[in-house]
Amino acid sequence: MVLIWWRKLKIVGEASGIPAEIVVAVDVNTVANDVYIHNFPTTPLWPKTIEGISLKEFNRLSFDMILMSPPCQPFTRIGRQGDISDPRTQSFLYILDILPRLAKLPKYLLVENVKGFETSSARNELIQTLEKCGFTYQEFLLSPTCLGIPNSRLRYFLIARLQSEHFPFQAPGKILTDFPSQEPADSKMSKGPEGWAEHSSPVPTQELASGYDNNGRQRPQKEGFLFKLETVEELERKQHADNDLSLQMLRKYLQDDVVEGLSQYFLPLKSLLRYAFLLDIVTPTCRRSTCFTKGYGHYIEGTGSVLQTAEDIQLESVFKSFEALSEDEKLMRLSTLKLRYFTPREIANLHGFPPEFSFPDKVTIKQCYRLLGNSLNVHVVAKLILILVG
């Protein structure tokens, strides 16, 4: 019996292979609820806030597991980081207040939030409550790249179960940055808030020391910039990810070019010209993409990668002596790349949503992007559930 405070969590349960009944899903977002009902019409859904559920109602549900993803805005690095003083944290604090008073404690808990939550007062309140109730727990900072998925989406996770025995891989006081079945827990532990890196492992030292890259091209000086305002280190990081055969190519997650309506996702000319140097451009053969946020498709900078569909065009040739060109010449060059946004279906594929998952016709593309930007990776959470219950 599972209580979920998390959009689309039934998919995660199915992906994990753990037999479970969803007791109730809770969310106040009307669009998210419409999507949930569209995909899971028989699952109980309460369109209300967590604070609107009384202790008596919680006890009546008699659930064994809570899966929750509290509002992340109080903890995001680009936000105000209001933490527990932010009103949006009240729902989470309410759960922490209710938990010790339940007639029957759940056997399992899984919590997800953004990177930054691990240093918050809210996290400290969570840990204190879990210890008070007798839970054994382990924290993680994980990205889908751990599972070979070519998308960076670093998130905080906590799994906890109501028993005295530690997890076999448990590292008290540490935050693991990989799944325990892949590497020993001690190999990738946190080194403090400043030590986290969402990117792949660094390029080997001997490669950096060379004056030439793997293709025999001479490297510019370290303080210099390459095309698109990228430093040498940034380009090397991307090249290293693209050469990492443990990651899938993006091509696996893309829709066919013949799919009707793809033309609406091509970037408008004014965006091409204004944001050319800020775009994170990837091709279908790349093995990386940046985190897709809820502003994707509406805002350009820092909201997610864009896809270069003209694979035979080299980026270097487009941006060479770019600033010396006239506006028309710049647009002509940029247009040869045939850049488009990833479609909602493609982002859903990267997130691990199954092919049968869909959005109701009344949900706009912008709303799809917003929901996906607030979503999570199904495969990452499914594996955590297997570890938690197994």
Buried (B, 14 or more C-beta within 10 A) or exposed (E): BBBBBBBBBBBBBBBBEBEBEBBBBBBEBEBBBBBBBBBBEEBEBBBEBBEEBEEEEBBEBEBBBBBBBBBBBBBBEEEEBBBBEBEEBBBBBBBBEBBEEBEEBBBBBBBBBBBBBBBBEBBEBBBEBBEEBEBBBBBBBBBBBBBEBBBBBBBBBBBBBBEEEEBEBBBEEBBBBBBBEEBEBEEBBBEEEEEBEBBBEEBEEEBEEEEEBEEEEEBEEEEEBBBBEBBBEBBBBBBBBBEBEEBBBBEEBBBEEEEEEBEEBBBEEEBBEEBBEEBBBBBBEBBBBBBBBBBBBEEBEEBBBBBBBEEEBEBEEBBEEBEEEEEEEBBEBBBEBBBBBBBBBBBBBBBBBEEEBBBEEEBEBBBBBBBBBBBBBBBBBBBBBBBBBE
